[in-house]
Amino acid sequence: MNLRNVAIIAHVDHGKTTLVDQLLKQSGTFRENQQVAERAMDSNDLERERGITILAKCTSVLWNDLRINIVDTPGHADFGGEVERILSMVDGVVLLVDAAEGPLPQTKFVLGKALKLGMRPILVVNKVDRGDARPHEVHDEAFDLFASLDASDEQLDFPTLFASGRAGWANTDLENGPRENLEPLFELIRDHVPPPRVGSDDEPFRMLATTLESNPYLGRLLTGRIQSGTLKPNQAIKALTRDGKLIEQGRASKILAYRGLERVALDEAVAGDIVAIAGLTQSTVADTICAMDVME
């Protein structure tokens, strides 16, 4: 599948949101003359006021015919539960570490969750252009952190990039790299993150609800990654609890997916993609949204 689902994880203020802004710009998501707010992913008023990410955000970029769904996760310890849920939607993570501060407590928390899920992170040592940067030492500290969290040999063999998210470049070679753009990161996501694990085409639609929000026009929106099957607007669906009990039945009144920073309505959603579904009124996070013929 020409699709990758990846989360960007880090300690607070290590540059996740700024890096995502640059990925959006360099993939051509924004027009050259388009006015885009700095930290475009922090759309919530409180986030803009405090300068931190509170809610997990999805975006999607198209790079050389590869669609990359990117989830920008909260880095603050108060929102760790949000990070844990989000990781169930993706197949890989980009671990961002500040080149001066090195790994910090939330780095350990989010990395530990990713490693337990069997993911093989990509390490990005960010802000290497800081005056107090010590990128090679930080790389060694990150390796020690992986080891202390019982990473497997495969996970310990993680690829590393040195980057400046604000300046918009990343290189495998800090001293001799060109410092031009984020192409090396796009390439690593393509080559290192596996495509989504999905069921066969003839399996019924099934999705685990990962985040919940309210829309003034559409009502309750449940976002998650489609695990199997396909979904079309107005298709009959139902919601089940973790132990398979029926919560409600309804219809998918709207299916939305991120294309850049905007949500667009889909005529059909397929396994592997991350979508938001409207039409249900009672189901919530951790419920299974599925076709009517899925057994309870």
SEKE-422296 format. One record per atom (N, C-alpha, C, CB): residue in one letter; x, y, z. Coordinates in steps of 0.2 Angstrom, whole numbers, plus 5000, padded with zeros to 4 digits. Glycine has a CB too. Layout:
REM SEKE-422296
AXYZ ...
END
This chain:
REM SEKE-422296
M500449945000 M500050005000 M500450065000 M499550005006 N500350114996 N500750174995 N500450225001 N500650204988 L500550205007 L500350245013 L500750225019 L499550235014 R500950285023 R501250275029 R500950315034 R502050295028 N500850285040 N500550315046 N501050325051 N499950275049 V501250385053 V501850395057 V501650445063 V502450415053 A501850435069 A501750485074 A502450525075 A501450455080 I502450585077 I503050615079 I502950625087 I503150685076 I503450595091 I503450595098 I504050635101 I503350525101 A503950665107 A504550695109 A504350725116 A504850755105 H504850755120 H504750795126 H504450855124 H505350795130 V504050895128 V503850955127 V504351005124 V503450985133 D504151045119 D504551095116 D505251075113 D504751145122 H505251015111 H505850995107 H505751005099 H505950915108 G505151035097 G505151055090 G504651015086 G505751055087 K504250975089 K503750925085 K503350965080 K503350885089 T502951015083 T502551055078 T502851095073 T502051095083 T503451125075 T503751165070 T504051115064 T504351195073 L504251055066 L504451015061 L503950995056 L504750945064 V503350975059 V502750965055 V502551015050 V502150945059 D502651075053 D502451135048 D502951135042 D502651205052 Q503551115043 Q504051115038 Q503951055033 Q504751115040 L503751005036 L503550945031 L502950965027 L503350885036 L502450995030 L501851025026 L502151065020 L501351055030 K502551115022 K502751165017 K503151125011 K503151215020 Q503651085013 Q504051055008 Q503751005004 Q504651025011 S503150975006 S502850925002 S502350964997 S502450885006 G502351034997 G501851064993 G501151074995 G501851034986 T501051055002 T500351065004 T500151135004 T500351035011 F500551185006 F500451255006 F500651284999 F500751285011 R500151324996 R500351364990 R500951414992 R499751404987 E501351434988 E501951474989 E501751534992 E502351484983 N501151564990 N500951634992 N500451624998 N500651674987 Q500251565000 Q499751555005 Q500051575012 Q499551475006 Q499651615016 Q499751635022 Q499551585027 Q499451705024 V500051555031 V499951505036 V500251525042 V500251435033 A499851515048 A500151535054 A500751495056 A499551535060 E501151525060 E501751475063 E501451425068 E502251525066 R501651365068 R501451315072 R500651305070 R501451335079 A500651295063 A499951285060 A499551225063 A500051275053 M499951175066 M499551115069 M499251135075 M500051065069 D499451185079 D499151205085 D498651255084 D499751235090 S498051225082 S497451265080 S497051285086 S497051225075 N497051245092 N496651255098 N496951325101 N496751205103 D496451365103 D496651435106 D497051425112 D495951465108 L496951375116 L497351365122 L498051345120 L497051315127 E498151305115 E498751285112 E499151345110 E498751235107 R498851395106 R499151445103 R499351495109 R498751485098 E498951505114 E499151545120 E499751515124 E498551555125 R499751455125 R500251425129 R500851395125 R499951365133 G500751395118 G501351375114 G501551305115 G501951415116 I501051255117 I501151185117 I500551155114 I501251165125 T500751085112 T500151045109 T499851005114 T500450995104 I499151015115 I498750975120 I498450915117 I498251025123 L498150925111 L497750875108 L498150845102 L497050905105 A498050785101 A498450745095 A498050775089 A498350675096 K498550795084 K498250815078 K498450775072 K498550895076 C498050765067 C498250725061 C498250775055 C497650675060 T498750755051 T498850795045 T499050745040 T499350855045 S499050755033 S499250715028 S499650755023 S498650675025 V500150725021 V500550755015 V500650705009 V501250775018 L500650725003 L500750684998 L501450704995 L500250694992 W501950654995 W502650664993 W502850604988 W503150654999 N502950624982 N503150574977 N502650514976 N503850554978 D502050534976 D501450484976 D501450434982 D501650434970 L501750454987 L501650424994 L501250464998 L502350404997 R500750445001 R500350475006 R500550465013 R499550465005 I500750515017 I501050505023 I500550535028 I501750535024 N500150495032 N499750525038 N500250535044 N499150475039 I500250595046 I500650615051 I500250635057 I501150675049 V500450615063 V500050625069 V500550665074 V499750565073 D500350725075 D500850775080 D500550765087 D500850845078 T500950735091 T500650715098 T500850765103 T500850645100 P500450765109 P500650805114 P501350785117 P500150815120 G501750835119 G502350815122 G502350825130 G502950855119 H501850855132 H501850875139 H501550815143 H501350935141 A501850795149 A501750735153 A500950735155 A502150735159 D500650795156 D499950795158 D499450755152 D499650865159 F499750745146 F499350725141 F499550655139 F499250775135 G499950615143 G500250555141 G499750505139 G500650525147 G499150505142 G498550455139 G498450465132 G497950465144 E498450525130 E498250545123 E498750515118 E498250625122 V499450515120 V499950495116 V499850415116 V500650505120 E499750385121 E499650305121 E499150285116 E499550285128 R498550315116 R498050305112 R498250315104 R497350345113 I498550365103 I498750385096 I499250335093 I499050455096 L499650305097 L500150255095 L499850195092 L500650235100 S499250185094 S498850125091 S498650135084 S498250105095 M498650205082 M498450215075 M498950215070 M498150285075 V499650215072 V500150225067 V500650155067 V500650285069 D501050155062 D501550095061 D502250115063 D501450065054 G502350175064 G503050195065 G503050265069 G503450205059 V503650285072 V503650345075 V504350385074 V503650335083 V504350445074 V504950485073 V505050515080 V504850545068 L505550495083 L505750525090 L506150585089 L506050465094 L505950635092 L506250705091 L506650715098 L505850755089 V507250735098 V507650745104 V508050815103 V508150685106 D507950855107 D508350925107 D509150915107 D508150975112 A509450945103 A510250925102 A510550955108 A510450955096 A510251005112 A510551025118 A510350995124 A510451105118 E509650985125 E509350965131 E509450885132 E508650985132 G509450855126 G509450775126 G508850745128 G510050755131 P508850685129 P508250645131 P507950665138 P508350565131 L507350685139 L507050705145 L506550655147 L506850775145 P506150665153 P505750615156 P505150595151 P505450645162 Q504850645148 Q504350625143 Q504650595137 Q503950695141 T505250605135 T505550565130 T505550495132 T506250585128 K505750475138 K505750405140 K505050375140 K506050405147 F504550415142 F503850395143 F503650375136 F503350445146 V503650415131 V503350405124 V503750355121 V503350475120 L504450355121 L504850305118 L504650235121 L505550315119 G504550225128 G504450165130 G503750135128 G504350175138 K503250175127 K502650155124 K502750125117 K502150215124 A503150165113 A503250145106 A503650075105 A503650205102 L504150075110 L504550015109 L504149945112 L505150015114 K503649955116 K503249905119 K502749885113 K502849925125 L502549925109 L502149905103 L502549875097 L501749975101 G503149875098 G503649835093 G503849885088 G503249785090 M503749955089 M503949995083 M504650005083 M503550065084 R504950025077 R505650035076 R505750115075 R505949995071 P505850155080 P505850225079 P506450255074 P505950265086 I506250305071 I506750345068 I506950405073 I506550375061 L507650415074 L507850465079 L508050525075 L508450435083 V507750585077 V507950645074 V508250695080 V507350685070 V508850705079 V509250755084 V509050825081 V509950735085 N508650855084 N508350925082 N508750985085 N507650925083 K508651035082 K508951105084 K509751095085 K508651115091 V510051065080 V510751055080 V511151125079 V511051005075 D510751175076 D511051245075 D511051285081 D510751275069 R510851255087 R510851295093 R511551305095 R510451255099 G511751365099 G512451375101 G512651325106 G512451445104 D512251295110 D512451245115 D512251175113 D512051265122 A512151165106 A512051095104 A512651045105 A511851095097 R512450985107 R512950935107 R512650875104 R513150925115 P512550875098 P512150825094 P512450745095 P512150835087 H513150745095 H513350675095 H513350645102 H514150665093 E513350685107 E513250665114 E512550645115 E513450715119 V512150685112 V511350675113 V511150605109 V510950725110 H511550595104 H511350525100 H511550475105 H511750525093 D512150475108 D512350425112 D511850415118 D513050435115 E511650475121 E511150465126 E510550435124 E511050535129 A510350445118 A509750415116 A509850345115 A509550445109 F510350325113 F510550245112 F510550215119 F511250235109 D510750245124 D510750225131 D510050215133 D511150265136 L509650265131 L508950265134 L508550205130 L508550335132 F508650195124 F508450135120 F508550075124 F508650135113 A509250065126 A509450005129 A509149995136 A510250005130 S509050055140 S508850045147 S508050025146 S508850115150 L507750045141 L507050025140 L506949955137 L506650075136 D507449915137 D507449845134 D507249845127 D506949805138 A507549885123 A507449885116 A507749825113 A507749945112 S507449795108 S507749735104 S508349755100 S507149705100 D508749705098 D509249725094 D509049765087 D509649655092 E508449745085 E508249775079 E508049845080 E507649735076 Q507749855086 Q507549925088 Q508149965090 Q507049925094 L508649935092 L509249975094 L509649995088 L509749935098 D509549965082 D509849985076 D509450035072 D509949915071 F509250095076 F508850145073 F509250195069 F508550185079 P508950215063 P509250265059 P509150335062 P508850265052 T509650375061 T509750445064 T509850495059 T510350445069 L509450545060 L509550615056 L509750665061 L508950625052 F510150715059 F510250775062 F509950835059 F511050785063 A509550875062 A509050915059 A509050985062 A508450885058 S508751035059 S508551095061 S507851105059 S508951155059 G507351085063 G506651095061 G506451165058 G506151065066 R506651215062 R506451275060 R506751305054 R506751325066 A507451275052 A507751295046 A507451245040 A508451295047 G507151195042 G506851145037 G507351105033 G506551195032 W507851075037 W508351025034 W508550975039 W508951065032 A508650915036 A508950855040 A509450815036 A508350805041 N509950795039 N510450755036 N510650695040 N511050795034 T510950645036 T511250585040 T511950605042 T511250525036 D512250645039 D512950665040 D512950735043 D513450655034 L513050755049 L512950815052 L513550865049 L513050815059 E514150845049 E514650885047 E514650895039 E515350855049 N514550845035 N514650855028 N513950855024 N515050795025 G513450855027 G512750855023 G512650925020 G512250835028 P512150925015 P512050985012 P511551035015 P511650965005 R511251015020 R510751055024 R510251095020 R511151105028 E509951065015 E509551095010 E508751085012 E509651065004 N508551025014 N507851015014 N507750955019 N507551005008 L507150925019 L506950875023 L506850805019 L506250885027 E507050805013 E507050745009 E507350685012 E507450755002 P507850685016 P508150625020 P507550605025 P508750645023 L507150645028 L506650615032 L506150585029 L506450675037 F505850615023 F505350585019 F505550515017 F505150635013 E506250515014 E506450445012 E506450395017 E507150455009 L506650415023 L506750365029 L506050345031 L507050405035 I505550395031 I504850365033 I504650315027 I504350435033 R504750335021 R504550285016 R504850215017 R504750315009 D505550215018 D505950155018 D505950115025 D506650165016 H505850155030 H505950125037 H505250105040 H506350165041 V504750145039 V504050135042 V503650085038 V503650205043 P503450035041 P503049985036 P502350015034 P502949915040 P502149985029 P501450005027 P500949985032 P501249985020 P500350005032 P499849985037 P499749915036 P499250025036 R499649885042 R499349815042 R498649815042 R499649775049 V498349785037 V497649785035 V497449715034 V497449825029 G496749705035 G496449635034 G496349625026 G495849625037 S496049575024 S495949555017 S495349605015 S495849485016 D495349605008 D494849655005 D494149625006 D494949654997 D494049565008 D493349545009 D493149545016 D493249475006 E493549565020 E493349575027 E492949635028 E493949575032 P492449635033 P491949685034 P492349745037 P491449665039 F492049805037 F492349865039 F492449865047 F491949925037 R492949885049 R493149885057 R493649945058 R493349815059 M493449985063 M493950035065 M493850045073 M493750105062 L494450055076 L494450065083 L494450145084 L495050035087 A493950175088 A493950245089 A494550265094 A493250265092 T494950315091 T495550335095 T495450405098 T496150335091 T495150445095 T494950515097 T494250535096 T495450565094 L494050575100 L493350595100 L493350675100 L492950565106 E492950705096 E492850775096 E492150795094 E493350815091 S491850855095 S491250875093 S491250925088 S490850905100 N490850925083 N490850975078 N490151005078 N490950935071 P490051075077 P489451105078 P488951085072 P489551175078 Y489151065066 Y488751045061 Y488650965060 Y489051075054 L489150935062 L489150855061 L489050815067 L489750835058 G489050855073 G488950815079 G489650775081 G488450765079 R489550725084 R490050685087 R490550655081 R489850625091 L491150665081 L491650645076 L492150595080 L492050695073 L492150535077 L492550475080 L493150465075 L492250415081 T493750475077 T494350465073 T494750405074 T494850525073 G494950365069 G495350315070 G495650285064 G494950255074 R496050235064 R496250205058 R495850145056 R497050175059 I495650135050 I495250085047 I495650015047 I494950095040 Q495449965051 Q495849905052 Q495749855046 Q495749875058 S495049855044 S494949815038 S494349835034 S494849735041 G494249815028 G493649835024 G493649905022 G493049815029 T493049925019 T492949985016 T492350015019 T492949985009 L492250085019 L491650115022 L491450175017 L491850155029 K490850175015 K490550225011 K490050265015 K490250195005 P489950335013 P489450375016 P488750345016 P489350445013 N488350345022 N487750325023 N487650245024 N487250335017 Q488250215024 Q488350145025 Q488050135033 Q489050115024 A487750075034 A487450065041 A488050035045 A486950005040 I488150065051 I488750045055 I488450035062 I489250095055 K488850005066 K488650005073 K489350005078 K488349935075 A489250015084 A489750025089 A489749975094 A489750095092 L490349945096 L490349895101 L490849915106 L490549825097 T490749885112 T491149895118 T491749855117 T490849885124 R492249865121 R492849815121 R492649745122 R493349835126 D492149725125 D491949655126 D491449635122 D491749645133 G491349675116 G490849655111 G490149675112 G490949585110 K489949715117 K489249725118 K489049785113 K489049745125 L488449775111 L488149835106 L488049895110 L487549805103 I488249955107 I488150015110 I487550055107 I488750065110 E487650055100 E487150085096 E487250065089 E487150165097 Q486750085085 Q486750075077 Q486650135074 Q486250015075 G486850145068 G486750205064 G487050205057 G487050265068 R487150265055 R487450265048 R487950315048 R486850285043 A488450305043 A489050345043 A488850405039 A489650315039 S488550465042 S488350515038 S488850555035 S487950565043 K489450555037 K490050585034 K490650555036 K490050665036 I491150545030 I491750515031 I492250565029 I491850445027 L492750585034 L493150645033 L493950615034 L493050705038 A494350645030 A495050625030 A495450685029 A495250575025 Y496050695033 Y496450755032 Y496850745025 Y496950755038 R496850805022 R497250815016 R497650885017 R496850815009 G498250875019 G498550935022 G498250955029 G498450995017 L498051015030 L497751035036 L497051035036 L498051105039 E496751025030 E496051025030 E495750955029 E495851065023 R495150955032 R494750885031 R494350895025 R494350875038 V494350835021 V493950835015 V493450775016 V494350825009 A492850775013 A492450715013 A492650665008 A491650745012 L492550605010 L492750545005 L492150515003 L493250495009 D492150484997 D491650444994 D491750374996 D491650444986 E492350354998 E492550285000 E493150295005 E492650234995 A493150255010 A493750255014 A493950185014 A493650275022 V494650175014 V494950105014 V495350085020 V495350095007 A495450025020 A495849995026 A496550035026 A495949925026 G496850055032 G497450085032 G497450155033 G497850065027 D496950195031 D496850265031 D496550285038 D496450295025 I496750345040 I496550375046 I495950425044 I497050415050 V495350405047 V494750445045 V494350465051 V494350405040 A493950515051 A493450535056 A492750525053 A493550615058 I492350495057 I491650465055 I491150505059 I491550395056 A490650535056 A490050565059 A489450515058 A489950635056 G488950525063 G488350485062 G488150445068 G488450435057 L488650435073 L488450405079 L488450455085 L489050345081 T488050435090 T487850485095 T488150465102 T487150505095 Q488250405103 Q488450375110 Q489150345111 Q487950325112 S489350315105 S490050285105 S490650335107 S490150245099 T491150305110 T491650355112 T492350315111 T491650365119 V492850345114 V493550325113 V493650245115 V494050365117 A493950205112 A494050135113 A493550095111 A494250125120 D492950115108 D492450075105 D492650055098 D491750115105 T492349995096 T492449975089 T491849995085 T492549895089 I492050035080 I491550055075 I491550005069 I491650125072 C491049975067 C491049915062 C490449905058 C491249855066 A490549865053 A489949855048 A489449815052 A490149815042 M488849815050 M488249775054 M488349705054 M487649795050 D488749675049 D488849595049 D489449575054 D488949575042 V489749625057 V490249595062 V489949565068 V490749655064 M490149515070 M489849475076 M489949515082 M490049405076 E489449515086 E489549545093 E489949505098 E488949575096 
END
